[in-house]
Amino acid sequence: MIPVTRRDALIGVIESLHAEIAALKANDVVGLERATADKLAGIEAIAGFGAAPAGDELRALADEAHRLNETCRIYVNLMAANVRRRLQTLTGSAGVAVGSPPGTVYRPGMGIAAYA
């Protein structure tokens, strides 16, 4: 369905973000691709309406879309961190300080730095 108003387009983006979150949770690659394509199409539709001032309802919808997009970003970052951790475990590099030479073995206190 082609959105008739900016409101319709924003609602479409919100629906696609919900679908994106569901696909991320289910590890559904096809669903994720579809939801992402729908989201991008909705964003393009919103851009096509120009930069006219937004009322309270549109701002609230945009805030909801932003919140959902941040949720998607968090899921993706967590998934990437899990994959990185698994790869480090599989390659035997888990627990080695960043920047240590290959073959370095973990020793307590190695590579720990305090940040202010």
N, C-alpha and C positions, 0 to 999 in steps of 0.2 A: 504494500500500500504506500502510495506517495503521500507524504505529510502535507496537509493543507495549511497549517500554521506552524509558527515556531514552537508553540506549546505541544502540538502533535509530534513534531520532530524530537523535542526533548523527552517526551514520554516514550517514544520509540527507543531513544538512546538508553533511558533508564531500564526499559524492558530487556534490551540487549545486554546491558551490564549484569542484570540478574541472571540471564542465560549464561553469560561468561563465567560468573562466579559458580554457578551450578556445574558447568563443564569442567572448571578447574578442580572442584571438589571431587568430581567423578573420574578425573583423568580422561575425559572424553575429548580427544583431539579433534575429531570431526565437528563436534558441537562447539568447541572453542573457536575453530576457524570460522564457522558460520556466525557465531555471536560477535566475533571481532569484526568480520566484514559488515555485519548489520550495524554495529556501533559506528564504524567509520563512515558508512553511508548516511547514517543519521547525523553525524557531525557535519558532513558535507552539506546536507540539507539545511541544517541550522545556519551554516555560513552563507548559504544562498539567500537567506532572508535578510541579509545585511546586518548593520550594526545599530539598528534603531534601539532607543532606550527600552529596557526591560522593566516590567512592573514587578510587584511583589511576588505574584504567583510564578512568573518565569524565573525570578531569582531563586525562589525556593526550589523549583524543579532543577535548576542548574546546580544548586548546592547539593541536592540529593544525588545527582549524576556524579558530581565531584567526589562525594563521600563513597559512592559505590566504586568509582574508578580507583580510589585509594585502597579500598578493600581488595580489589583485583591485584593491584600492585603489591600489596603485602603478601597475598597468596603466592604470587610469582616469585617474590624474593625469598619466601620461606622454602618453596620448592627448589629453587636454585641452591640455597644453602644446604638443603638435605642432599641434593645430588653431589655437591662439592664435598660434603663430609663423607658420603659413601665412596666416592672416587678416592679420596685420601686414605680411607680405611683399606680399600682394595689394593692400592698401590703401596701401602705401608708407610705413607707419609703423614698419617694422623699423629698429632701431638708434637710435630716438629715446628719450630719457630719459623715464621715467614722470613725468607731471605737466607735461611741456613743452607749450606752446601748439600748437594745430594749425598745420601748415605748417612747423614747426621742422625744420631740416635737421641731421643728425648732424654733429658736429665732434668730433675726438679729445679725450678728457678730459671731454666734456660729461656731466653727470649721474652721474659716477662718485663714489661715496662709500665710504670705508672704514668697516667695522663692527668694533667691538671685541668 
